[in-house]
Amino acid sequence: MGHTEMALAVAGLDRKAITERCRHLAGGDWSVFRPGERAAFAFARKQARKPSAVTADDFQELVDHFGRDRALDVVWWACHCHYMTRVADAFQLPLERENVFDGFPPSRDKSREP
């Protein structure tokens, strides 16, 4: 199971919702997501592909959607996830077969769902 799927399960999504969300994310057609989510995805993609291309305007777009503190959360999490992916890739670390977060109570914040 991929880490993205694990995180979505912890957030309270069921298997069907996780599959559907991952399909939309991987497909590149993000029209089913809210504008703020699309902005966060675009920021993370740009940061992953060419970090030096990220501008103050990119951050401002996040601020416009999320406010300054939550925009910083988006940047921090994107940086953290990109770093962890690069470490795992460098050491060829396999993904876990099971959701290592099973047993944790799911988030009840449904406002973050598309």
N, C-alpha and C positions, 0 to 999 in steps of 0.2 A: 504494500500500500504506500502510495506517495505521501510526502509530508503535507502537501496541499490538501489532499483528501483527509488526512488525519486531523489537520487544523479545522477543516469544515465540519467534521464529525464532532469535534469538541465544541464547536459553535452551535451544535444542536441540529444540524441538517441530517436527514435520513439518507440512505444509500441512493435512492432515486434522485433526490435533490442534488446530492454531491455529483452524481454522474452527469446530470443535466448542466450544472454550473461549470464543471470541468470541460464539457463538450463546447460550451459557448466560449469559455476562456481560450481554449486551444484553437478553436476555429477562427479566432480573430474578429468575428462579428459580435461586437459588444453592445449592440443596440438594445438588448434586453436589460442591460444594467442601467442604473441611475447615472446621471451626469458626473457626480462626484466619484463614483466607482470607476467610470471610464477614464476620468482624469488620473486617478491613482494607478490604474493599469498602464496607461500610456507613459506616465512618469517612470514606473518600475521597468517597463520595457526599454525606454530610452536609456535609463541608467544602466541597465544590464548590457545593452548593445554598445553604447559609446558614452561612458560616464563623463568624459570631458565635454560632451555636447549639452549637458544639463545646464540650464540658465536660471537666472533669478526669475524670469517670467514663468518658467516651469513650476518653480516653487510657489510663486504668487497664485498660479491657477489652483494649486492645492489649498492654499490659504483661502481663496475665494469660495471653495466648496466646503472646507472643513474647519476653518478658523486656524489660527497660528499653531496652537498646541497640538491639535489633531493632525495638522499638516506635518509637523515635526515627527509625530508618531509614524506617519506614512513613510517619511524619508528614513527614519531609524530602522523600521521593520524591513523596508526594501534593502537597505544596506546590509542588515544582519542576514537576511535570506540569501542575498547574492554572495556574501562572504562564505556562509555555510555551504552553499552549493559548490563554490570553488574549492573549498577544503575537501569536501566529500569526493569531488571529481579528481582532485590531485592525488588523494590516497586510495581512490577506487573503493570507497566505502559503500557497501550495499545498503539499500533501503530495508527497513524492517518489514517482515511479512505481515505482522499483526499491528494493529493500532496501539502504539505504546501509551496512548493517553486514555485507553479504555478504563472505565471506572471513575473518571473525573466527571463531575456534574456538568452538563452542557450549559452553555450560555442561554439565557432567556431573552436576550436583546434581539427581538425580531425586526427592529428598525434597520438593521444592517442587511437584511435580505433584499434581493432585487424585486 
